[in-house]
Amino acid sequence: MAVTKSLVSATPEINASTGYVKAWDISVLYTTESEDFSNSYSRTIEVDETRKPTEYTKSELIQSMPEIIEEEIFPAHYDAFLNPPVKQEEKAVGFDINSLSE
């Protein structure tokens, strides 16, 4: 399945004494090629404290999302969107209890 990913938000957690990033809270929007379905996924990604926030790229942050999202989770959500569960039960609203035998 072809998927487009775009960075929705990225918030660095910074070591105050060094100015280096310790972790990123990121949110990425995944969209099908046909653009008929999209969903956002958020994660906290721990990183080595070797760079300042501006030394990262959007592409790099998007790529840091776990592969399982694109490979399994997003396709499962898309499948559920295309094939919603069939309702198995229904309440008989307005049922006349007078129709029951004594």
C-alpha positions as CSV (number, residue, x, y, z in Angstrom):
1,M,0.0,0.0,0.0
2,A,1.4,3.4,-1.0
3,V,1.3,5.8,1.9
4,T,2.2,9.5,2.2
5,K,3.5,10.6,5.5
6,S,3.7,14.2,6.7
7,L,4.9,15.7,10.0
8,V,2.0,17.2,12.0
9,S,4.0,18.2,15.1
10,A,7.4,17.8,16.7
11,T,8.3,18.9,20.2
12,P,11.8,18.3,21.4
13,E,12.7,17.5,25.0
14,I,15.9,19.3,25.6
15,N,18.7,18.8,28.2
16,A,18.8,22.3,29.7
17,S,22.5,22.2,30.4
18,T,23.7,21.1,26.9
19,G,20.9,22.3,24.7
20,Y,20.8,18.8,23.0
21,V,17.6,16.9,22.3
22,K,16.9,13.9,24.6
23,A,13.6,12.9,22.9
24,W,11.0,14.0,20.4
25,D,7.3,13.9,20.8
26,I,6.2,13.6,17.2
27,S,2.9,13.2,15.4
28,V,2.8,12.0,11.8
29,L,-0.2,11.9,9.4
30,Y,-0.4,8.8,7.2
31,T,-2.6,9.1,4.1
32,T,-3.4,6.5,1.4
33,E,-2.3,7.2,-2.1
34,S,-5.9,7.7,-3.2
35,E,-6.3,10.2,-0.3
36,D,-9.6,8.5,0.8
37,F,-8.2,7.7,4.3
38,S,-5.8,9.2,6.7
39,N,-4.9,8.8,10.4
40,S,-2.3,10.4,12.7
41,Y,0.0,8.5,15.0
42,S,2.0,10.0,17.8
43,R,5.1,8.6,19.5
44,T,7.9,9.7,21.9
45,I,11.2,8.9,20.3
46,E,14.3,8.8,22.4
47,V,17.5,10.0,20.7
48,D,21.2,10.3,21.6
49,E,22.0,13.7,23.1
50,T,24.3,14.8,20.3
51,R,22.3,17.4,18.4
52,K,20.3,20.6,18.9
53,P,16.7,20.8,17.6
54,T,17.5,22.7,14.5
55,E,20.0,20.1,13.4
56,Y,17.2,17.6,12.7
57,T,15.1,17.4,9.5
58,K,11.4,16.8,9.0
59,S,12.2,13.7,6.9
60,E,14.5,12.3,9.6
61,L,11.8,12.7,12.3
62,I,9.1,11.1,10.1
63,Q,11.5,8.2,9.4
64,S,12.0,7.7,13.1
65,M,8.4,6.5,13.5
66,P,8.2,2.7,14.1
67,E,7.9,0.7,10.8
68,I,5.1,-1.4,12.2
69,I,2.8,1.6,11.9
70,E,3.1,1.8,8.1
71,E,3.4,-2.0,7.6
72,E,0.6,-3.3,9.9
73,I,-1.2,-0.7,12.0
74,F,-2.2,1.8,9.3
75,P,-3.3,-1.0,6.8
76,A,-5.4,-2.5,9.6
77,H,-7.1,0.8,10.3
78,Y,-7.7,1.3,6.6
79,D,-9.2,-2.1,6.3
80,A,-11.6,-1.4,9.2
81,F,-12.5,1.9,7.5
82,L,-13.3,0.1,4.2
83,N,-15.1,-2.8,5.9
84,P,-16.9,-1.6,9.0
85,P,-18.2,-4.3,11.4
86,V,-21.7,-5.5,10.7
87,K,-24.1,-4.9,13.5
88,Q,-25.0,-8.2,15.0
89,E,-27.6,-7.0,17.5
90,E,-30.3,-4.5,17.6
91,K,-32.6,-3.3,20.3
92,A,-36.3,-3.6,19.6
93,V,-37.2,0.0,20.5
94,G,-40.9,0.4,21.2
95,F,-41.5,-3.3,21.8
96,D,-45.0,-3.8,23.1
97,I,-44.9,-5.9,26.2
98,N,-48.7,-6.4,25.9
99,S,-47.9,-8.8,23.0
100,L,-46.4,-11.3,25.5
101,S,-48.5,-14.0,27.0
102,E,-49.4,-13.9,30.7
